[in-house]
Amino acid sequence: MITTTPTETSNLKAELNLGYIWLISVVVALGGLLFGWDWVVIGGAKPFFERYFHIADNAQLSGWANSCALIGCLIGALVAGALSDKFGRKKLLLLSAFLFAVTSVGNALAPTFLIFIAWRILGGVAIGLASNLSPMYIAEIAPALCRILYDQRFRLQMERARSEYLPRVGIASDGRAAARSADAVLALISHGSQP
């Protein structure tokens, strides 16, 4: 039989800085925005990178360029749990933000199709990390009553980026400039996106 013993009552009261927790949760939720943004940005840049890399007539290479980030997503998602247990979620979220910024610049400056693909796959790793770690980090720092709200904010940001298709606006007339512009915007967003 399990019995409980009376516990002492404590006069200590936890003080939460809800403003700080809200700010951190919103910043981490931007990981969802970057996830969605990076996912759709390639669709808007497709006609431009096809022309730049001379693959417009090759549907297989064009499809590979669009979907190769999934390989990185898979890798990022597979290693996120073990690495976050070892190094902590905050450090990996910072790594993810760094990868978003670096890979967006790498994609913009890629001189060959193979280097472009390598940057896309590495960017996929950032997507996989952010999509797994952001909701977990939010759950760790948020008070119990606010966890659902903060997690939903992450998911809302992800869907918001998918639906807006900002890179499809037609930023420039040549593919190189349009791709650089879209990746530059991604780099600016990712600069301040993680705690």
Wavefront OBJ file of the C-alpha trace (Angstrom):
o trace
v 0.000 0.000 0.000
v 1.226 3.470 -0.862
v 0.835 6.103 1.792
v 1.649 9.730 1.655
v 3.250 11.753 4.342
v 2.214 15.279 5.060
v 4.553 17.795 3.511
v 5.568 21.100 4.916
v 4.020 24.124 3.409
v 6.269 26.741 1.991
v 5.809 30.471 2.015
v 8.020 30.835 -1.045
v 6.198 32.021 -4.111
v 7.535 31.639 -7.608
v 7.721 34.840 -9.527
v 7.514 34.524 -13.269
v 8.559 37.224 -15.622
v 5.822 36.523 -18.135
v 7.026 39.283 -20.423
v 10.427 37.644 -20.730
v 8.920 34.182 -21.206
v 6.556 35.565 -23.860
v 9.441 37.262 -25.679
v 11.590 34.114 -25.660
v 8.641 32.013 -26.827
v 7.863 34.389 -29.671
v 11.510 34.412 -30.744
v 11.653 30.624 -30.649
v 8.352 30.458 -32.530
v 10.119 32.309 -35.324
v 11.851 28.965 -35.853
v 8.490 27.906 -37.266
v 8.452 30.924 -39.534
v 11.910 30.042 -40.814
v 10.871 26.432 -41.279
v 7.943 27.459 -43.468
v 9.876 30.209 -45.198
v 12.772 28.000 -46.181
v 10.338 25.381 -47.359
v 8.535 27.699 -49.817
v 11.339 30.038 -50.812
v 12.670 27.503 -53.281
v 9.346 27.425 -55.117
v 9.552 31.130 -55.792
v 13.173 30.909 -56.885
v 12.638 27.884 -59.169
v 12.396 29.710 -62.506
v 15.454 31.745 -61.613
v 17.777 28.967 -60.458
v 16.676 26.834 -63.420
v 17.771 29.560 -65.782
v 20.966 30.324 -63.868
v 22.114 26.698 -63.651
v 20.767 25.854 -67.142
v 18.494 23.054 -65.911
v 15.133 24.374 -67.129
v 14.833 21.506 -69.615
v 15.805 18.832 -67.061
v 12.850 18.025 -64.815
v 14.879 15.587 -62.712
v 17.517 18.142 -61.731
v 14.865 20.771 -61.117
v 12.922 18.377 -58.896
v 16.118 17.409 -57.068
v 16.899 21.076 -56.397
v 13.395 21.576 -54.994
v 13.331 18.473 -52.819
v 16.934 17.877 -51.749
v 16.404 19.850 -48.545
v 14.245 16.944 -47.351
v 17.424 14.867 -46.955
v 18.757 17.520 -44.575
v 15.379 17.728 -42.799
v 15.526 14.020 -42.170
v 19.081 14.244 -40.835
v 18.260 17.247 -38.635
v 15.138 15.575 -37.258
v 16.985 12.319 -36.557
v 19.858 13.918 -34.644
v 17.914 16.682 -32.882
v 16.860 14.618 -29.868
v 20.212 13.017 -29.111
v 22.187 16.207 -29.696
v 19.803 18.304 -27.606
v 20.146 15.857 -24.727
v 23.908 16.180 -24.968
v 24.334 19.903 -25.688
v 20.996 21.436 -24.712
v 18.151 22.775 -26.820
v 19.179 26.405 -26.618
v 22.635 25.731 -28.077
v 21.163 23.685 -30.900
v 18.584 26.371 -31.615
v 21.443 28.832 -31.911
v 23.193 26.406 -34.249
v 19.995 26.134 -36.269
v 19.740 29.926 -36.552
v 23.384 30.060 -37.626
v 22.753 27.358 -40.239
v 19.713 29.235 -41.580
v 21.806 32.371 -42.018
v 24.890 30.687 -43.470
v 23.027 28.406 -45.851
v 20.897 31.224 -47.204
v 24.055 33.174 -48.056
v 25.644 29.979 -49.415
v 22.644 29.356 -51.662
v 22.751 32.911 -52.922
v 26.450 32.717 -53.782
v 26.598 29.120 -55.062
v 28.628 29.117 -58.303
v 27.662 25.578 -59.368
v 24.603 23.390 -59.169
v 26.330 20.834 -56.906
v 27.341 23.501 -54.397
v 23.786 24.857 -54.521
v 22.485 21.364 -53.683
v 24.974 20.994 -50.818
v 23.808 24.287 -49.300
v 20.160 23.248 -49.733
v 20.773 19.971 -47.891
v 22.590 21.771 -45.071
v 19.695 24.239 -44.912
v 17.423 21.233 -44.569
v 19.371 20.225 -41.469
v 18.490 23.625 -39.990
v 14.832 23.023 -40.860
v 14.899 19.597 -39.185
v 16.564 20.966 -36.057
v 14.250 23.976 -35.750
v 11.084 22.007 -36.377
v 11.930 19.572 -33.580
v 13.649 21.798 -31.045
v 11.492 24.937 -31.126
v 8.330 23.351 -29.700
v 10.361 21.419 -27.107
v 12.197 24.548 -25.973
v 8.931 26.467 -25.742
v 7.472 23.666 -23.610
v 10.486 23.801 -21.297
v 10.433 27.508 -20.589
v 6.715 28.288 -20.639
v 4.501 28.020 -17.582
v 2.051 25.116 -17.784
v -0.936 27.353 -18.493
v 0.757 29.006 -21.467
v 2.386 26.031 -23.205
v -0.441 25.353 -25.603
v -0.659 29.003 -26.601
v 3.090 29.235 -27.277
v 3.201 25.943 -29.170
v 0.298 27.092 -31.328
v 2.183 30.307 -32.044
v 5.066 28.185 -33.412
v 2.700 26.270 -35.661
v 0.964 29.468 -36.786
v 4.291 31.009 -37.791
v 5.156 27.892 -39.783
v 1.874 27.983 -41.695
v 2.050 31.735 -42.122
v 5.354 31.475 -43.937
v 4.084 28.675 -46.133
v 1.038 30.644 -47.188
v 2.623 34.015 -47.857
v 5.050 33.002 -50.617
v 6.998 36.240 -50.316
v 9.806 35.157 -52.640
v 7.309 34.753 -55.479
v 6.840 38.495 -55.657
v 9.323 38.791 -58.508
v 12.059 40.756 -56.806
v 14.364 40.981 -59.809
v 14.453 40.164 -63.497
v 17.366 37.745 -63.468
v 17.498 34.559 -61.436
v 20.716 35.286 -59.597
v 19.487 38.591 -58.160
v 16.067 37.164 -57.211
v 17.586 34.179 -55.458
v 20.070 36.415 -53.645
v 17.300 38.774 -52.583
v 15.133 35.963 -51.199
v 18.089 34.391 -49.410
v 19.189 37.765 -48.056
v 15.741 38.316 -46.537
v 15.934 34.824 -45.012
v 19.357 35.647 -43.566
v 18.046 38.866 -42.018
v 15.096 37.081 -40.456
v 17.229 34.252 -39.117
v 19.761 36.654 -37.594
v 17.453 37.457 -34.719
v 15.222 34.440 -34.738
v 16.598 32.189 -32.023
v 17.398 32.807 -28.355
l 1 2 3 4 5 6 7 8 9 10 11 12 13 14 15 16 17 18 19 20 21 22 23 24 25 26 27 28 29 30 31 32 33 34 35 36 37 38 39 40 41 42 43 44 45 46 47 48 49 50 51 52 53 54 55 56 57 58 59 60 61 62 63 64 65 66 67 68 69 70 71 72 73 74 75 76 77 78 79 80 81 82 83 84 85 86 87 88 89 90 91 92 93 94 95 96 97 98 99 100 101 102 103 104 105 106 107 108 109 110 111 112 113 114 115 116 117 118 119 120 121 122 123 124 125 126 127 128 129 130 131 132 133 134 135 136 137 138 139 140 141 142 143 144 145 146 147 148 149 150 151 152 153 154 155 156 157 158 159 160 161 162 163 164 165 166 167 168 169 170 171 172 173 174 175 176 177 178 179 180 181 182 183 184 185 186 187 188 189 190 191 192 193 194 195
